[in-house]
């Protein structure tokens, strides 16, 4: 006999970055942007669908086993460069099969994407003094959109980011706690506090084998590149990255009831009109 419950759905936002938070040299094209991509997943779906699916792909293509002393972790750059255990993808037939299975999984797995890009050059011009810390400012904007998305689903959730190092992690944890408990310049606490299950930011290393962080790592770079192209900087990703971006546009970016992704699943800061 099954027991029905009215349990509030719980989610986690897994966040990965592209670029860095330093304003040094931010007038140079390849240092101009910082991007955060958050992937929101139901904790139940991570356990039942995403984690087993990721393990299956690792077992098929890289002979990985959950008991391995050093777990196999998906990292986009290592995959592209065919480094370490991913050198088996130097075989073009194997690589094509892997890409096909991975893309099918990205289509089928249940998750929602939020990508925010900060134009650090424009941000520096807007805030010549008393400038907010870039990563914390960007994270606050993503968390506010995540909270709005949670509210539409009558859900609650928490946030996990990839570790950046001891001092940076501690500073970000403190900034996140302030955001949730006291709000920020553009993020009233009343908008986020009731929807988050914790005012403590979860931090985990890249090698900790967290499925949600690996998923955000795989999506962050193509998503950031596509959003920069959308606002007139660079070109839209092609090949596998282009297929991923098409998928995000059609099905995976967060959108509210009006079906628009701007300022929900796709954010451009400090603010600009779309040029492309």
C-alpha positions in Angstrom: 0.0 0.0 0.0 1.5 3.3 -1.0 1.4 6.4 1.2 0.7 9.7 -0.4 2.5 12.7 0.9 2.2 16.4 0.3 5.9 17.0 0.6 7.2 20.2 -0.8 9.5 19.5 -3.8 13.1 20.2 -3.0 15.7 21.4 -5.5 19.4 22.3 -5.6 21.0 24.9 -7.9 24.5 23.7 -9.0 26.7 26.6 -10.1 29.8 26.7 -12.3 31.7 29.8 -13.5 33.4 30.8 -16.8 36.0 33.5 -16.5 37.2 35.1 -13.3 36.1 37.9 -11.0 39.1 40.1 -11.3 38.7 43.5 -13.0 42.3 43.7 -14.0 42.6 43.9 -17.7 38.8 43.6 -18.2 38.9 45.9 -21.2 40.7 43.0 -23.0 38.2 40.8 -24.9 39.1 37.5 -23.3 39.1 38.9 -19.8 36.0 41.1 -20.1 33.3 38.6 -19.0 32.4 36.6 -16.0 29.6 34.1 -16.3 27.8 31.8 -13.9 25.6 29.0 -15.0 23.3 27.4 -12.4 21.5 24.1 -13.1 18.4 23.5 -11.0 17.5 19.9 -10.3 15.1 18.1 -8.1 17.0 16.2 -5.5 14.8 13.2 -6.2 15.7 13.4 -9.9 19.4 13.7 -9.2 19.2 10.5 -7.2 16.9 8.5 -9.5 17.8 9.8 -13.0 20.8 12.0 -13.4 23.3 10.3 -11.2 22.6 6.7 -12.5 22.6 8.0 -16.1 26.0 9.7 -15.6 27.4 6.6 -14.0 26.2 4.5 -16.9 27.9 6.7 -19.5 31.2 6.6 -17.5 31.0 2.9 -17.3 30.4 2.3 -21.0 33.0 4.7 -22.4 35.7 4.9 -19.7 35.3 1.7 -17.8 34.7 3.7 -14.6 33.5 2.0 -11.4 31.9 3.6 -8.3 34.5 1.8 -6.1 37.5 3.4 -8.0 39.9 5.0 -5.5 39.9 8.2 -7.7 36.4 8.6 -9.2 36.0 9.7 -12.8 34.7 13.2 -13.0 33.4 14.8 -16.1 35.2 18.1 -16.8 34.5 19.7 -20.1 38.1 20.9 -20.8 39.6 17.5 -20.0 37.0 15.9 -22.3 37.8 18.3 -25.2 41.5 17.9 -24.7 41.2 14.1 -24.4 43.3 14.2 -21.2 43.8 11.3 -18.8 41.1 8.7 -18.9 39.3 10.6 -21.7 42.1 9.8 -24.2 40.0 6.9 -25.4 38.0 9.6 -27.3 40.9 10.0 -29.7 39.1 7.2 -31.5 36.7 9.1 -33.7 34.1 6.4 -33.8 34.1 6.1 -30.0 34.0 9.9 -29.7 31.0 10.1 -32.0 29.1 7.4 -30.0 30.0 9.2 -26.7 28.8 12.5 -28.0 25.5 10.9 -29.2 24.8 9.2 -25.8 25.8 12.3 -23.8 23.6 14.6 -25.9 20.7 12.2 -25.6 21.2 12.3 -21.8 21.3 16.1 -21.8 18.0 16.1 -23.7 16.3 13.5 -21.4 17.6 14.5 -18.0 15.2 16.8 -16.0 17.0 20.1 -15.2 16.6 23.8 -15.7 19.4 26.3 -16.6 20.1 29.8 -15.5 23.1 31.6 -17.1 24.2 35.1 -16.2 27.0 37.1 -17.8 28.6 40.1 -16.3 30.3 42.6 -18.6 33.0 43.6 -16.2 34.2 46.5 -18.3 30.7 48.1 -18.3 30.2 47.2 -14.6 33.5 49.0 -13.8 32.3 52.1 -15.7 29.0 52.0 -13.9 30.6 51.5 -10.4 33.9 53.4 -10.5 34.0 53.4 -6.7 32.5 51.1 -4.0 32.0 48.4 -6.7 30.3 45.2 -5.6 32.4 42.0 -5.7 31.7 40.6 -9.2 31.1 36.9 -8.3 28.8 37.7 -5.3 26.9 40.3 -7.4 26.3 37.8 -10.2 25.4 35.0 -7.8 22.8 37.2 -6.2 21.1 37.9 -9.5 21.1 34.2 -10.3 19.7 33.2 -6.9 16.9 35.8 -7.2 15.8 34.2 -10.6 16.1 30.8 -9.0 13.8 31.9 -6.2 11.2 33.2 -8.6 11.4 29.9 -10.4 11.0 28.0 -7.2 8.0 30.1 -6.2 6.2 29.2 -9.5 6.7 25.5 -8.6 5.7 25.8 -4.9 9.2 24.4 -4.3 12.1 25.2 -2.0 15.8 24.6 -2.6 19.4 25.4 -1.7 22.5 26.4 -3.7 25.9 24.6 -4.3 28.9 26.1 -6.0 32.2 24.8 -7.1 35.0 25.6 -4.7 37.3 28.6 -5.7 39.7 28.2 -2.8 39.8 28.8 1.0 39.6 32.6 1.3 37.4 33.1 -1.7 35.0 30.3 -0.5 34.7 31.9 2.9 34.0 35.3 1.5 31.4 33.9 -0.9 29.7 32.0 1.9 29.5 35.2 4.0 28.1 37.2 1.0 25.5 34.5 0.4 24.5 34.4 4.0 24.1 38.2 3.9 22.0 38.0 0.7 19.6 35.5 2.2 19.3 37.0 5.6 19.4 40.7 4.8 19.0 41.0 1.1 21.2 43.0 -1.4 20.9 46.2 -3.4 18.7 44.6 -6.0 17.6 41.5 -4.1 15.2 42.0 -1.2 15.6 39.2 1.3 11.8 38.8 1.4 12.0 37.6 -2.2 14.5 34.7 -1.5 14.4 33.8 2.2 11.2 31.9 2.3 12.2 29.8 -0.8 15.6 28.6 0.3 16.0 25.7 2.7 19.3 27.1 4.0 21.1 30.4 4.4 24.4 28.5 4.1 26.0 28.2 0.7 27.2 24.6 -0.1 30.7 24.4 -1.6 32.2 21.4 -3.2 35.4 20.7 -5.1 35.5 19.9 -8.8 36.9 16.4 -8.0 34.2 15.6 -5.5 32.2 13.7 -8.1 29.0 15.7 -7.6 26.7 14.9 -10.6 25.0 18.3 -10.6 28.3 20.2 -10.6 29.5 18.0 -13.5 26.3 18.8 -15.4 26.8 22.5 -14.8 30.4 22.3 -15.9 29.4 20.6 -19.2 26.8 23.3 -19.9 28.4 26.5 -18.6 30.9 27.3 -21.4 28.6 26.9 -24.4 25.8 28.7 -22.6 28.1 31.6 -21.7 29.4 31.8 -25.2 25.9 31.8 -26.7 24.7 34.6 -24.3 27.7 36.7 -25.2 26.9 36.3 -28.9 23.3 37.1 -28.2 24.4 40.5 -26.9 26.8 41.2 -29.7 30.1 39.8 -28.4 31.7 36.9 -30.2 30.0 34.1 -32.2 27.6 31.4 -31.2 29.1 28.0 -30.4 29.1 25.5 -33.2 29.4 21.7 -33.5 28.5 19.9 -30.2 28.4 23.2 -28.2 26.0 24.6 -30.8 23.7 21.6 -30.4 23.8 22.1 -26.6 22.8 25.7 -27.0 19.9 24.9 -29.3 18.7 22.4 -26.7 19.0 25.1 -23.9 17.1 27.6 -26.0 14.3 25.3 -26.8 13.8 23.4 -23.6 16.2 24.0 -20.7 16.5 27.7 -20.0 14.3 28.8 -17.1 11.3 30.7 -18.2 8.2 31.9 -16.3 4.6 31.8 -17.5 5.2 34.3 -20.4 7.7 31.8 -21.9 10.5 34.4 -22.1 14.0 33.5 -21.1 15.4 37.0 -20.8 16.0 38.1 -17.2 15.0 34.6 -16.0 17.1 31.9 -17.6 19.4 34.3 -19.4 20.7 37.4 -17.6 23.0 40.1 -18.9 24.6 42.4 -16.4 24.8 45.3 -15.7 22.1 45.6 -18.3 21.8 46.2 -22.0 19.5 45.8 -24.9 19.9 42.7 -27.0 21.8 43.5 -30.2 21.5 40.1 -31.8 
